[in-house]
Amino acid sequence: MEPRSNFFFDQLEKPFWQLYLLILLIVTTLVLFGALLLGDIRQMSNLYFWSTLIMFIIAAIPIFFEIGSSARIIGRSLKEGDEIGDQMKNKKQTFDRGARITYLFGLTGITTFILAFLALGLF
């Protein structure tokens, strides 16, 4: 019996540019829908700015988990007298996944920040 795979982690296997455009499309759709819901298309700039903050928060989450888990591994290794390097090598796949999430949402946050200023000038 094979273990079930996680849908979110399966989606991370797509090429970076596809994930970037998918997240940007979702954010833009939500911003447009939110501006229409508020009844003022000029609110797009504000909503893009808020989405920038959300993207940066999401981008920072894997960094904090990585720092905490690395410190835990180092502390446990020092206590037990094991080699730290071997345990950190085993953790490389998790680190790469977290770095990819950070880069993806960070780049999306930068793009939405630029879109906030462009929307401010357009409307």
C-alpha atoms as one frame of an Amber mdcrd trajectory, in Angstrom:
protein
   0.000   0.000   0.000   1.498   3.299  -1.129   1.277   6.354   1.104  -1.035
   9.081  -0.146   0.728  12.089  -1.511  -0.010  15.611  -0.362  -1.811  17.715
  -3.015   0.072  20.903  -2.123   3.473  19.255  -2.404   2.455  17.638  -5.688
   1.647  21.096  -7.042   5.137  22.288  -6.076   6.583  19.859  -8.604   5.291
  22.030 -11.468   7.735  24.406 -13.149   8.410  27.589 -11.200   7.001  29.934
 -13.833   3.702  28.040 -13.965   3.257  28.283 -10.212   4.217  31.955 -10.300
   1.661  32.753 -12.988  -1.002  30.633 -11.267  -0.589  32.481  -7.963  -0.514
  35.830  -9.758  -3.698  34.932 -11.640  -5.449  33.931  -8.415  -4.366  37.115
  -6.638  -5.407  39.312  -9.568  -8.792  37.602  -9.762  -9.353  38.100  -6.035
  -8.271  41.741  -6.251 -10.567  42.441  -9.190 -13.480  40.644  -7.513 -12.811
  42.513  -4.261 -12.696  45.873  -6.025 -15.978  45.132  -7.780 -17.489  43.972
  -4.506 -16.447  47.223  -2.831 -17.991  49.144  -5.733 -14.875  51.139  -6.576
 -12.362  49.954  -9.154  -9.801  52.354  -7.651  -9.572  50.004  -4.648  -7.467
  47.633  -6.762  -4.326  49.457  -5.700  -5.141  49.041  -2.014  -6.061  45.386
  -2.452  -2.845  44.702  -4.381  -0.918  46.317  -1.543  -2.642  44.107   1.049
  -1.970  41.050  -1.092   1.704  42.078  -1.159   1.799  41.958   2.622   0.100
  38.552   2.632   2.540  37.179   0.032   5.537  38.355   2.075   4.129  36.776
   5.234   3.586  33.476   3.415   7.115  33.711   1.986   8.603  34.149   5.479
   6.874  31.140   7.078   9.236  28.439   5.669  12.252  30.450   6.837  11.084
  30.422  10.454  10.316  26.698  10.346  13.735  26.013   8.815  15.530  27.988
  11.523  13.605  26.209  14.269  14.104  22.708  12.909  17.805  23.294  12.194
  18.345  24.552  15.728  16.531  21.500  17.088  18.697  19.141  15.005  21.899
  20.895  16.099  20.848  20.867  19.762  19.941  17.181  19.661  23.193  16.317
  17.859  25.314  18.188  20.366  23.528  16.520  23.248  23.909  13.012  21.794
  27.369  13.597  20.310  26.321  12.767  16.732  27.593  14.324  13.527  25.613
  17.423  12.579  26.567  17.299   8.914  24.966  13.929   8.255  21.630  14.969
   9.719  21.654  18.277   7.848  22.294  16.458   4.558  19.187  14.361   5.151
  17.209  17.562   5.598  18.203  19.038   2.216  14.977  18.088   0.412  12.854
  19.843   3.038  15.108  22.885   2.853  14.854  23.012  -0.959  11.059  22.813
  -0.808  10.918  25.642   1.736  13.301  27.760  -0.318  11.162  27.243  -3.413
   8.046  28.387  -1.520   9.919  31.430  -0.210  11.183  32.394  -3.668   7.791
  31.817  -5.268   5.734  33.889  -2.843   8.477  36.505  -2.478   8.592  37.082
  -6.235   4.807  37.187  -6.353   4.839  39.743  -3.524   7.279  41.945  -5.424
   5.112  41.700  -8.535   1.928  42.589  -6.654   3.760  45.562  -5.112   4.592
  46.803  -8.608   0.999  46.150  -9.704  -0.236  48.215  -6.741   1.655  51.236
  -8.040   0.575  50.603 -11.615  -3.057  50.328 -10.553  -2.680  53.563  -8.617
  -1.559  55.344 -11.769  -4.180  53.795 -14.033  -7.280  54.661 -12.057
